[in-house]
Amino acid sequence: MRYFEAPGTAYVLPVLLAVVWLLLWRAGRRARLWFLLGAPVASVLCIPIGVAVGLVEMSSLVCATQAPECSSMYIIDVWLNAYTGLWTSAVLGTVTLTIEAVLLIRRRRS
């Protein structure tokens, strides 16, 4: 399964992070810097949450022994959210730090 073929639920966290990041540019500098800490934490927290939800879902399934079709797709969606959320927060964090550095240099020169 390619990432782009994943169901729409696998894209929730990256899209949410991008929207929040865009809205924080109106809020102020401190809010943007808090985003740098909060976004990776939210992404990492998706991993144990996904495991817990997947285990609960798997416990209700009745499967033949080692049947490959007997697996939780929801856990895969949550993990995709976590990993793509980490990449998204890393990219947005890098962009934020670069822009903040440029703004700081411009403020010092004027």
PABA-696058 format. One record per residue: x, y, z of N, C-alpha, C, O in turn; residue in three letters. Coordinates in steps of 0.001 Angstrom, whole numbers, plus 500000, padded with zeros to 6 digits. Layout:
N
+--------+---------+--------+---------+----------+--------+--------+---------+--------+--------+---------+--------+------+
: n_east : n_north :   n_up : ca_east : ca_north :  ca_up : c_east : c_north :   c_up : o_east : o_north :   o_up : rest :
+--------+---------+--------+---------+----------+--------+--------+---------+--------+--------+---------+--------+------+
:      X :       Y :      Z :       X :        Y :      Z :      X :       Y :      Z :      X :       Y :      Z :  ALA :
...
+--------+---------+--------+---------+----------+--------+--------+---------+--------+--------+---------+--------+------+
This chain:
110
+--------+---------+--------+---------+----------+--------+--------+---------+--------+--------+---------+--------+------+
: n_east : n_north :   n_up : ca_east : ca_north :  ca_up : c_east : c_north :   c_up : o_east : o_north :   o_up : rest :
+--------+---------+--------+---------+----------+--------+--------+---------+--------+--------+---------+--------+------+
: 500847 :  498820 : 500000 :  500000 :   500000 : 500000 : 500892 :  501243 : 500000 : 501735 :  501421 : 500880 :  MET :
: 500696 :  502066 : 499031 :  501417 :   503323 : 498986 : 500718 :  504328 : 499877 : 499518 :  504227 : 500135 :  ARG :
: 501497 :  505311 : 500349 :  500916 :   506296 : 501259 : 499778 :  507064 : 500597 : 498777 :  507360 : 501250 :  TYR :
: 499911 :  507387 : 499331 :  498881 :   508175 : 498663 : 497606 :  507388 : 498414 : 496569 :  507965 : 498087 :  PHE :
: 497679 :  506070 : 498567 :  496495 :   505235 : 498424 : 495815 :  504978 : 499763 : 494810 :  504269 : 499825 :  GLU :
: 496351 :  505541 : 500818 :  495782 :   505350 : 502151 : 494444 :  506077 : 502254 : 494215 :  507052 : 501539 :  ALA :
: 493562 :  505615 : 503131 :  492281 :   506304 : 503301 : 492481 :  507706 : 503865 : 493534 :  508029 : 504416 :  PRO :
: 491463 :  508518 : 503718 :  491539 :   509912 : 504156 : 491859 :  510101 : 505620 : 492408 :  511134 : 506001 :  GLY :
: 491526 :  509121 : 506455 :  491812 :   509255 : 507882 : 493303 :  509242 : 508178 : 493720 :  509647 : 509263 :  THR :
: 494106 :  508787 : 507237 :  495548 :   508754 : 507450 : 496194 :  510122 : 507257 : 497380 :  510289 : 507539 :  ALA :
: 495435 :  511093 : 506784 :  495979 :   512419 : 506522 : 495514 :  513460 : 507534 : 495819 :  514641 : 507370 :  TYR :
: 494801 :  513069 : 508552 :  494179 :   514031 : 509466 : 495217 :  514865 : 510213 : 495141 :  516094 : 510196 :  VAL :
: 496170 :  514230 : 510859 :  497143 :   514973 : 511671 : 498026 :  515905 : 510854 : 498199 :  517054 : 511258 :  LEU :
: 498597 :  515481 : 509728 :  499409 :   516421 : 508949 : 498621 :  517639 : 508470 : 499128 :  518761 : 508498 :  PRO :
: 497399 :  517421 : 508036 :  496568 :   518547 : 507584 : 496229 :  519450 : 508761 : 496271 :  520674 : 508635 :  VAL :
: 495896 :  518864 : 509895 :  495589 :   519653 : 511088 : 496798 :  520475 : 511534 : 496651 :  521644 : 511894 :  LEU :
: 497979 :  519880 : 511513 :  499194 :   520613 : 511879 : 499445 :  521775 : 510925 : 499808 :  522867 : 511363 :  LEU :
: 499259 :  521555 : 509638 :  499476 :   522623 : 508658 : 498478 :  523766 : 508848 : 498856 :  524934 : 508761 :  ALA :
: 497215 :  523442 : 509105 :  496198 :   524477 : 509309 : 496479 :  525266 : 510583 : 496386 :  526494 : 510586 :  VAL :
: 496820 :  524575 : 511657 :  497137 :   525260 : 512918 : 498367 :  526150 : 512734 : 498406 :  527271 : 513243 :  VAL :
: 499356 :  525660 : 512018 :  500571 :   526437 : 511783 : 500249 :  527722 : 511022 : 500759 :  528791 : 511357 :  TRP :
: 499408 :  527617 : 510006 :  499017 :   528816 : 509251 : 498249 :  529804 : 510125 : 498461 :  531013 : 510030 :  LEU :
: 497362 :  529297 : 510970 :  496582 :   530187 : 511841 : 497453 :  530835 : 512917 : 497162 :  531947 : 513357 :  LEU :
: 498504 :  530162 : 513339 :  499372 :   530716 : 514377 : 500205 :  531894 : 513882 : 500760 :  532632 : 514696 :  LEU :
: 500304 :  532086 : 512591 :  501039 :   533250 : 512088 : 500294 :  534539 : 512396 : 500891 :  535616 : 512392 :  TRP :
: 499013 :  534442 : 512659 :  498238 :   535619 : 513067 : 498284 :  535814 : 514585 : 498049 :  536915 : 515083 :  ARG :
: 498587 :  534743 : 515312 :  498533 :   534796 : 516774 : 499732 :  535505 : 517383 : 499571 :  536297 : 518311 :  ALA :
: 500899 :  535243 : 516892 :  502076 :   535887 : 517452 : 503266 :  534957 : 517521 : 503161 :  533752 : 517294 :  GLY :
: 504386 :  535548 : 517837 :  505649 :   534821 : 517833 : 505695 :  533725 : 518895 : 506146 :  532613 : 518619 :  ARG :
: 505241 :  534024 : 520084 :  505293 :   533042 : 521164 : 504464 :  531795 : 520827 : 504882 :  530674 : 521114 :  ARG :
: 503306 :  531993 : 520226 :  502452 :   530856 : 519848 : 503142 :  529992 : 518796 : 503058 :  528765 : 518842 :  ALA :
: 503819 :  530630 : 517856 :  504530 :   529858 : 516833 : 505657 :  529039 : 517449 : 505893 :  527903 : 517038 :  ARG :
: 506346 :  529597 : 518419 :  507437 :   528871 : 519046 : 506918 :  527725 : 519926 : 507581 :  526696 : 520048 :  LEU :
: 505752 :  527894 : 520531 :  505139 :   526786 : 521277 : 504731 :  525662 : 520333 : 504752 :  524490 : 520709 :  TRP :
: 504364 :  526020 : 519117 :  504017 :   525017 : 518119 : 505207 :  524101 : 517844 : 505035 :  522903 : 517620 :  PHE :
: 506422 :  524672 : 517863 :  507619 :   523863 : 517627 : 507749 :  522734 : 518635 : 508254 :  521661 : 518307 :  LEU :
: 507294 :  522972 : 519864 :  507336 :   521922 : 520891 : 506116 :  521009 : 520838 : 506237 :  519798 : 521023 :  LEU :
: 504956 :  521577 : 520589 :  503717 :   520814 : 520667 : 503460 :  519880 : 519503 : 502901 :  518800 : 519691 :  GLY :
: 503856 :  520275 : 518306 :  503566 :   519454 : 517130 : 504268 :  518095 : 517170 : 503615 :  517082 : 516918 :  ALA :
: 505559 :  518025 : 517472 :  506181 :   516700 : 517547 : 505627 :  515846 : 518692 : 505508 :  514628 : 518563 :  PRO :
: 505292 :  516489 : 519803 :  504726 :   515740 : 520934 : 503389 :  515116 : 520534 : 503127 :  513954 : 520844 :  VAL :
: 502545 :  515887 : 519847 :  501254 :   515353 : 519391 : 501458 :  514190 : 518427 : 500719 :  513207 : 518471 :  ALA :
: 502451 :  514300 : 517562 :  502720 :   513219 : 516611 : 503208 :  511961 : 517312 : 502777 :  510855 : 516984 :  SER :
: 504100 :  512126 : 518271 :  504628 :   510964 : 518989 : 503540 :  510297 : 519830 : 503524 :  509074 : 519964 :  VAL :
: 502639 :  511087 : 520393 :  501553 :   510514 : 521197 : 500587 :  509682 : 520364 : 499863 :  508849 : 520911 :  LEU :
: 500562 :  509891 : 519059 :  499695 :   509078 : 518193 : 500127 :  507619 : 518172 : 499296 :  506736 : 517958 :  CYS :
: 501404 :  507351 : 518390 :  501897 :   505971 : 518289 : 501312 :  505091 : 519401 : 500716 :  504060 : 519087 :  ILE :
: 501455 :  505450 : 520699 :  500853 :   504571 : 521717 : 499326 :  504573 : 521667 : 498695 :  503563 : 521981 :  PRO :
: 498738 :  505683 : 521280 :  497280 :   505723 : 521154 : 496831 :  504759 : 520058 : 495850 :  504032 : 520217 :  ILE :
: 497563 :  504764 : 518943 :  497245 :   503847 : 517845 : 497406 :  502392 : 518246 : 496596 :  501547 : 517866 :  GLY :
: 498435 :  502099 : 519003 :  498643 :   500726 : 519474 : 497501 :  500304 : 520385 : 496965 :  499205 : 520245 :  VAL :
: 497128 :  501172 : 521319 :  496046 :   500842 : 522255 : 494730 :  500621 : 521525 : 494018 :  499652 : 521790 :  ALA :
: 494412 :  501518 : 520610 :  493149 :   501388 : 519868 : 493185 :  500144 : 518979 : 492188 :  499431 : 518867 :  VAL :
: 494317 :  499887 : 518355 :  494439 :   498696 : 517507 : 494307 :  497411 : 518288 : 493687 :  496458 : 517815 :  GLY :
: 494888 :  497368 : 519494 :  494769 :   496164 : 520324 : 493332 :  495933 : 520777 : 492860 :  494797 : 520821 :  LEU :
: 492648 :  497010 : 521108 :  491234 :   496873 : 521490 : 490423 :  496362 : 520309 : 489567 :  495491 : 520464 :  VAL :
: 490695 :  496908 : 519129 :  489977 :   496472 : 517934 : 490303 :  495014 : 517601 : 489420 :  494246 : 517218 :  GLU :
: 491569 :  494643 : 517748 :  491972 :   493269 : 517445 : 491377 :  492265 : 518427 : 491115 :  491122 : 518052 :  MET :
: 491160 :  492666 : 519667 :  490619 :   491739 : 520650 : 489171 :  491354 : 520339 : 488691 :  490313 : 520789 :  SER :
: 488486 :  492184 : 519579 :  487099 :   491873 : 519255 : 486972 :  491053 : 517966 : 485882 :  490574 : 517650 :  SER :
: 488064 :  490886 : 517223 :  488019 :   490117 : 515985 : 488173 :  488627 : 516275 : 488930 :  488237 : 517164 :  LEU :
: 487463 :  487807 : 515531 :  487615 :   486361 : 515621 : 488273 :  485917 : 514318 : 487683 :  486013 : 513242 :  VAL :
: 489514 :  485427 : 514438 :  490297 :   485103 : 513250 : 490859 :  483699 : 513351 : 491015 :  483140 : 514436 :  CYS :
: 491158 :  483148 : 512187 :  491883 :   481889 : 512149 : 493323 :  482164 : 512587 : 493789 :  483301 : 512516 :  ALA :
: 494001 :  481158 : 513024 :  495370 :   481318 : 513503 : 496262 :  481864 : 512392 : 496321 :  481295 : 511302 :  THR :
: 496931 :  482932 : 512662 :  497860 :   483607 : 511755 : 497249 :  483912 : 510391 : 497909 :  483753 : 509364 :  GLN :
: 496014 :  484341 : 510379 :  495375 :   484731 : 509124 : 495850 :  486132 : 508740 : 495719 :  487061 : 509538 :  ALA :
: 496399 :  486304 : 507536 :  496933 :   487608 : 507158 : 495854 :  488685 : 507013 : 496125 :  489872 : 507197 :  PRO :
: 494648 :  488270 : 506686 :  493579 :   489255 : 506515 : 492993 :  489716 : 507843 : 492151 :  490613 : 507874 :  GLU :
: 493424 :  489119 : 508913 :  492898 :   489470 : 510224 : 493842 :  490459 : 510902 : 494640 :  490088 : 511762 :  CYS :
: 493737 :  491705 : 510506 :  494566 :   492750 : 511100 : 493759 :  494042 : 511163 : 492734 :  494199 : 510499 :  SER :
: 494245 :  494931 : 511960 :  493549 :   496189 : 512151 : 494089 :  497237 : 511186 : 495273 :  497569 : 511234 :  SER :
: 493251 :  497750 : 510327 :  493663 :   498822 : 509423 : 493659 :  500160 : 510139 : 494347 :  501092 : 509721 :  MET :
: 492894 :  500262 : 511206 :  492839 :   501518 : 511947 : 494192 :  501850 : 512566 : 494597 :  503012 : 512590 :  TYR :
: 494890 :  500837 : 513063 :  496200 :   501069 : 513663 : 497186 :  501585 : 512611 : 498042 :  502416 : 512916 :  ILE :
: 497066 :  501100 : 511393 :  497936 :   501574 : 510311 : 497645 :  503034 : 510001 : 498573 :  503809 : 509771 :  ILE :
: 496374 :  503425 : 509990 :  496009 :   504825 : 509763 : 496583 :  505733 : 510844 : 497089 :  506815 : 510546 :  ASP :
: 496504 :  505296 : 512096 :  497017 :   506109 : 513194 : 498533 :  506208 : 513113 : 499092 :  507274 : 513372 :  VAL :
: 499196 :  505140 : 512765 :  500657 :   505190 : 512628 : 501063 :  506065 : 511446 : 502042 :  506805 : 511532 :  TRP :
: 500326 :  505987 : 510355 :  500611 :   506892 : 509236 : 500450 :  508347 : 509669 : 501248 :  509205 : 509290 :  LEU :
: 499418 :  508620 : 510463 :  499244 :   509963 : 511010 : 500449 :  510369 : 511842 : 500937 :  511494 : 511729 :  ASN :
: 500926 :  509460 : 512673 :  502054 :   509774 : 513555 : 503318 :  510070 : 512756 : 503977 :  511084 : 512988 :  ALA :
: 503653 :  509209 : 511835 :  504903 :   509382 : 511095 : 504842 :  510567 : 510134 : 505805 :  511327 : 510032 :  TYR :
: 503748 :  510731 : 509445 :  503645 :   511897 : 508566 : 503498 :  513178 : 509383 : 503915 :  514250 : 508945 :  THR :
: 502905 :  513064 : 510568 :  502835 :   514221 : 511459 : 504213 :  514643 : 511931 : 504488 :  515836 : 512055 :  GLY :
: 505091 :  513668 : 512199 :  506466 :   513990 : 512579 : 507201 :  514696 : 511445 : 507899 :  515685 : 511671 :  LEU :
: 507042 :  514190 : 510233 :  507682 :   514842 : 509090 : 507102 :  516240 : 508866 : 507836 :  517188 : 508588 :  TRP :
: 505800 :  516355 : 508989 :  505165 :   517655 : 508798 : 505632 :  518639 : 509857 : 505941 :  519787 : 509538 :  THR :
: 505689 :  518211 : 511108 :  506133 :   519129 : 512164 : 507610 :  519475 : 512002 : 508013 :  520587 : 512342 :  SER :
: 508424 :  518558 : 511493 :  509843 :   518865 : 511253 : 509991 :  519906 : 510141 : 510776 :  520845 : 510265 :  ALA :
: 509244 :  519736 : 509074 :  509312 :   520692 : 507961 : 508784 :  522059 : 508395 : 509416 :  523083 : 508136 :  VAL :
: 507631 :  522074 : 509052 :  507067 :   523351 : 509501 : 507940 :  524008 : 510554 : 508047 :  525233 : 510591 :  LEU :
: 508566 :  523212 : 511409 :  509484 :   523761 : 512400 : 510703 :  524395 : 511756 : 511154 :  525462 : 512171 :  GLY :
: 511230 :  523731 : 510739 :  512382 :   524283 : 510020 : 512012 :  525587 : 509321 : 512767 :  526558 : 509367 :  THR :
: 510863 :  525605 : 508682 :  510404 :   526833 : 508022 : 510191 :  527943 : 509042 : 510570 :  529090 : 508803 :  VAL :
: 509585 :  527608 : 510180 :  509335 :   528604 : 511225 : 510639 :  529191 : 511748 : 510765 :  530410 : 511866 :  THR :
: 511606 :  528340 : 512062 :  512887 :   528827 : 512572 : 513619 :  529676 : 511539 : 514251 :  530672 : 511890 :  LEU :
: 513539 :  529293 : 510283 :  514178 :   530086 : 509224 : 513535 :  531458 : 509108 : 514233 :  532469 : 509034 :  THR :
: 512214 :  531498 : 509093 :  511515 :   532778 : 508989 : 511769 :  533639 : 510220 : 511987 :  534844 : 510101 :  ILE :
: 511742 :  533028 : 511399 :  512012 :   533785 : 512627 : 513435 :  534346 : 512630 : 513657 :  535464 : 513095 :  GLU :
: 514395 :  533582 : 512115 :  515775 :   534070 : 512039 : 515881 :  535255 : 511079 : 516561 :  536236 : 511377 :  ALA :
: 515218 :  535166 : 509943 :  515224 :   536278 : 508985 : 514566 :  537507 : 509599 : 515080 :  538616 : 509457 :  VAL :
: 513433 :  537325 : 510280 :  512757 :   538461 : 510914 : 513623 :  539074 : 512018 : 513641 :  540294 : 512181 :  LEU :
: 514329 :  538252 : 512766 :  515202 :   538752 : 513819 : 516352 :  539577 : 513229 : 516702 :  540629 : 513764 :  LEU :
: 516930 :  539103 : 512142 :  518011 :   539840 : 511480 : 517486 :  541169 : 510939 : 518162 :  542191 : 511055 :  ILE :
: 516307 :  541168 : 510359 :  515726 :   542411 : 509829 : 515425 :  543397 : 510944 : 515607 :  544602 : 510766 :  ARG :
: 514964 :  542905 : 512098 :  514676 :   543802 : 513231 : 515949 :  544434 : 513776 : 515955 :  545606 : 514152 :  ARG :
: 517016 :  543664 : 513817 :  518279 :   544189 : 514362 : 518911 :  545213 : 513442 : 519585 :  546131 : 513910 :  ARG :
: 518706 :  545074 : 512148 :  519282 :   546008 : 511189 : 518530 :  547332 : 511158 : 519107 :  548366 : 510820 :  ARG :
: 517268 :  547306 : 511503 :  516497 :   548547 : 511430 : 516383 :  549256 : 512764 : 515761 :  550314 : 512850 :  SER :
+--------+---------+--------+---------+----------+--------+--------+---------+--------+--------+---------+--------+------+
